[in-house]
Structure formats: C-alpha cells, structure tokens
Amino acid sequence: MNPRARLLLLSLVLAAIPMAQAAPVQYALDPVHTRVLFSIDHAGFSKALGTVSGSEGSLRFDPEDWQAARLDVSVPLTRLDLGDAKWNQAVLARNLLDGERFPQAHFVSTRVEPIDAQHAKVYGTLTLHGVSQEIALDVTLNQLKRHPLPPFHRTAGFSATTTISRAAFGIDAWKSVIGDEVQLRIEAEAIRQGKAEEDAEPESAPASDSPTSSAAPAKEATP
C-alpha cells in the first residue's frame, strides 16, 4: 500500500472513532425527583402556583450531541397540587383540565437546537386536554455524573422553562378569574439505563463523606 493510500485509510479510521463513541445513552426519568411547577394569574391578585409530581418517561442523550437527544414523557395531571383539595378538584373538573377524560399530558420532542454545552432549545409536541400543539422548552443541563448516593447510578439533571396558552389547548373557562398564560418550570433527573456494573462503585470521595460508611444506616431511604 502506497503512503498516500495508507494515510487516507488512517484518516478514515480516526474519523470513525468519535462517531462510535458518541452514541446517545438511554435514560429513564426519575419520578421522585422530577416535578413540573406551573404559575397562572389569579384574577389579577396573585400568581397561583401548583406542582405536578410523578412524571415518567424516557430520554436518549449524549452531551456531545444535543441534536440526537430524544425525550418522551407523560405527566400525571391527577397528581396536580395547588395546596388545597377543593381547588385541586375544581381545576381537574370537566370545564377545565377534565382530568377524568384526560388524566395525562404527554410531550414528545421533535428536534433540538443546541445553544452551548449546557443549554439548548427543545421543540416538541405537547398533548394536553386532547389537543396537540408544538411548544419549545428552554433547557439547561445542570449536571451529568454518577450520583453520590446508593445505588450510584449515572444521573443527568435538567431545568427547563416555557410558557403556553391554555386557550390554545381548549381550556378557556373562567376567563375573568384565570389567566390564559401558563408559565411552566420543570426540574428533572434522569437515570442511565443498563451498564449497572459501571455504576456499582461511587466516584472517589473523602472517606468521612462516604454514604457507605458505618455511620449511615445500610437501608436508609435515598432522598
């Protein structure tokens, strides 16, 4: 093989190495540490605040290739909490969210526009109240590393924000009392799936801070 051909072959091999290493990794949302916060005007007096816990879904993610990311998540609206049982019931009633017929919201990403290593705009289809609309999330990658507590799974943490119109999803009752603009804030943690053997040992840490030390109960619940 002449030197030019040998150099060309070497270049092709080297170019293929990062491509092979950059495959997105599969994650599952942690429903305990994933929560949606919503804010909406209450008759001009204040911003009503509520949360929805227990979201579940899947994420394919490679921090070196945001464009390859894919997110599919379901949000259980029946776990909505505004801090008052009667208020929760009123919001889930038929003339508003209609939680009996539409107990979940569903978001599926369609494309990602990276901004920098920690930020991206994630576009996707949100299905809410039986209506599907495209929305855009402003997403921040907070951290991606092995969790410091057992079982030490590699975990990705994200924050995201967006604003939607409730009328755009056919939720237009009580216009004189409830605002149309809904501000959403999402805090999410996703746990890497598979490769459990690589997560079996924690990253190096001072012995006194180790969660596996004798001072910590072996079966204590993980916060």
Phi, psi and omega in degrees: 000128183287160185303323182294317179294321180296320179294321179296317180296317179298320180297319179295320179295314181296324180292330183280339184298307180296330178296320181291329183275349190261017180295134179300147180259145181273130177234158173239134178298140175271107185294338180285324184249026174237128184212144177252125175253132177236150181225134182211146183295135178246090176056024179080355182277322184198177172258115176289135181243136177214164179227157172230123180252169173087017179295144179229152178170185182236151180222130169253123189211136171227115183300341178273353183212075181302327184296338180274357183292144177221132182231134176223114187222142176246134182246117182282097184297336179292350176261014177300141181219117177253008178090003181209128186298319181292323178293318176303315181297320181294320181290328180273000181293167187300326184279356175239251184288337181054060184297336179292317180274330184231075186286348182227151164256151185223129178237131176232122181289149178241330176198158181230132177248103180295145175252309172205194186297335184250353188225149177201160172254122183251118179262148178187179181258122175258124175253118184218132178059030179080006181241137179250130179220150174281136174229167178233130178256134171270111191248138174240128172276111182281317184192145174221105181194176177291134180293140183285350181247153178304143007269025171063031179292147174292129189229139175250131180244133184228152167237145181212151177222153173195168176229133179234163174259125180291328179296329179296340178254017177076019180252085190236016178285159175059046183298330182283347183245324185248128179294165179271326185279124179245118177268130182244139172230129182241130171244124188222145170235138181232135185255131180298137179263147181073182178052038183301328182296333180282343179261003188292330181247138179289158173293156185304135180209158178303139184303323183293338182262000185292127180289353179261007180292164183295344181284343183259133177300137185296330186244023180294139182296141179278127180288000000 
